[in-house]
Structure formats: structure tokens, C-alpha cells
């Protein structure tokens, strides 16, 4: 139970950090670059998520 809650907490913090980074890029870049960056972050995020599920 404690291990699962710790992993959930780390996933939540990763999600928050990614949201902050994406928001920062949204404010700093124009919209044509934004689509490419969001797609790249989506690929990174899904690969991180599968990596977490493999550990479990």
C-alpha cells in the first residue's frame, strides 16, 4: 500500500512538472512550434508511463 501511494505521488509530481514545462513553452513559443513540442512531450510522457508500469 505504501509503495503504491509513493509511486502515485511521484507520478503526480511528474505530471505537474510536465504541465509546468508545457505551459512555459506555450507562453514562450509560437503555435507552429507548439504542436511539435507537445507531440514530443506526449511521446516522452507515454514512454515514461509504460516504464513505470513495467517496474510494477
C-alpha positions in Angstrom: 0.0 0.0 0.0 2.7 2.5 1.0 4.8 1.7 -2.1 1.8 2.2 -4.4 0.9 5.6 -2.8 4.6 6.6 -3.1 4.5 5.8 -6.8 1.2 7.6 -7.3 2.8 10.6 -5.6 5.8 10.5 -7.9 3.6 10.2 -10.9 1.6 13.2 -9.7 4.7 15.3 -9.3 6.0 14.2 -12.8 2.6 15.2 -14.2 2.8 18.6 -12.5 6.3 19.3 -13.7 5.4 18.3 -17.3 2.3 20.6 -17.2 4.5 23.5 -16.0 7.1 22.9 -18.7 4.4 22.7 -21.4 2.7 25.9 -20.1 6.1 27.7 -20.2 6.7 26.5 -23.8 3.2 27.6 -24.7 3.9 31.1 -23.4 7.4 31.2 -25.0 6.9 29.8 -28.4 4.6 30.4 -31.4 1.8 28.0 -32.3 3.6 26.2 -35.2 6.4 25.1 -32.9 4.0 24.3 -30.1 2.3 21.4 -31.9 5.7 19.7 -32.5 6.8 20.2 -28.9 3.5 18.9 -27.4 3.7 15.8 -29.6 7.2 15.2 -28.4 6.3 15.6 -24.8 3.3 13.3 -25.3 5.6 10.6 -26.6 8.0 11.1 -23.7 5.2 11.1 -21.2 3.6 7.8 -22.6 7.0 6.1 -22.6 7.6 7.2 -19.0 4.2 5.8 -18.1 4.9 2.4 -19.7 8.3 2.4 -18.0 6.6 2.9 -14.6 4.0 0.1 -15.4 6.9 -2.2 -16.3 8.5 -1.6 -12.9 5.2 -2.5 -11.2 
